[in-house]
Amino acid sequence: MAVRTTRPHVARVLELTRAALFIFDDAICGLFHHVDPQPIAGEIHDRLLASGHQMPFLVALNPDPISMMWYAQDVNRDIGTEAARLVRDLEVAAVRTAVPVPGVREALHACHASGRGVAVVGDTSADAMETYLDLHGLRQFVGAVVGRESLFPLPAGNRTGETLLREAAQALDAKPADCALVTLSPQSALVAGLAGIRSLGVVNKRGPRKHLADPPDAVAVSSMADLADGFAMVPVLST
């Protein structure tokens, strides 16, 4: 049987990774694979219009309930609070049919077993993420779950992906420079770089290798199985 090895530039990132941050609706699962979220966006839209609010044309056309929820948070506190509940309930229901990313269980297990910290993070409600992890028997591998609730007190300009990733690092008592983001998305790899966090991109049809490895301090692996092998075989450098 062939012995799998980890490429040197990937091994170097793994050596520096004391904590891994897995994006929920990306590296863990496809949340809305079997659920249409657009009706909730429409319901938030209708509640805002019924309140007398006049929204910009492009906002009115947005089919994303999370974007519509954030907009409601900024223009009408009461409707924003109700919108947050509607989206949370949608997500908690959706996790029951969410599609797991192949090999993610093995990657989480290997990362945890290697002594690295593990966080699941995302612009998703923490309730939904916790429910999913419990349903799939993954909670035992995860040290922190950081959802969008940590962004609610912040003004619109400060509610960024970088903020969420830094919150996840802090929840693991880790510095951003000691963390790596596990993602299938080239855009998320760019956001991680802005937060001072390395990226371990997993190649898939949405993220070709060359794009996942474009940002500084970003590398790509061919699959979650390869990432699991890397976590198992490459120890963290001692300080």
Secondary structure as UniProt FT lines:
FT   HELIX           8..15
FT   STRAND          19..23
FT   HELIX           24..28
FT   STRAND          29..30
FT   TURN            31..32
FT   HELIX           38..50
FT   TURN            51..52
FT   HELIX           57..60
FT   HELIX           65..75
FT   HELIX           77..94
FT   TURN            95..97
FT   STRAND          99..100
FT   TURN            102..103
FT   HELIX           104..113
FT   TURN            114..115
FT   STRAND          117..121
FT   HELIX           126..135
FT   TURN            136..137
FT   HELIX           139..141
FT   STRAND          144..146
FT   HELIX           148..151
FT   TURN            152..153
FT   HELIX           156..158
FT   HELIX           161..171
FT   TURN            172..173
FT   HELIX           176..178
FT   STRAND          179..183
FT   HELIX           186..194
FT   TURN            195..196
FT   STRAND          198..202
FT   TURN            205..206
FT   HELIX           209..212
FT   TURN            216..217
FT   STRAND          218..221
FT   HELIX           224..233
//
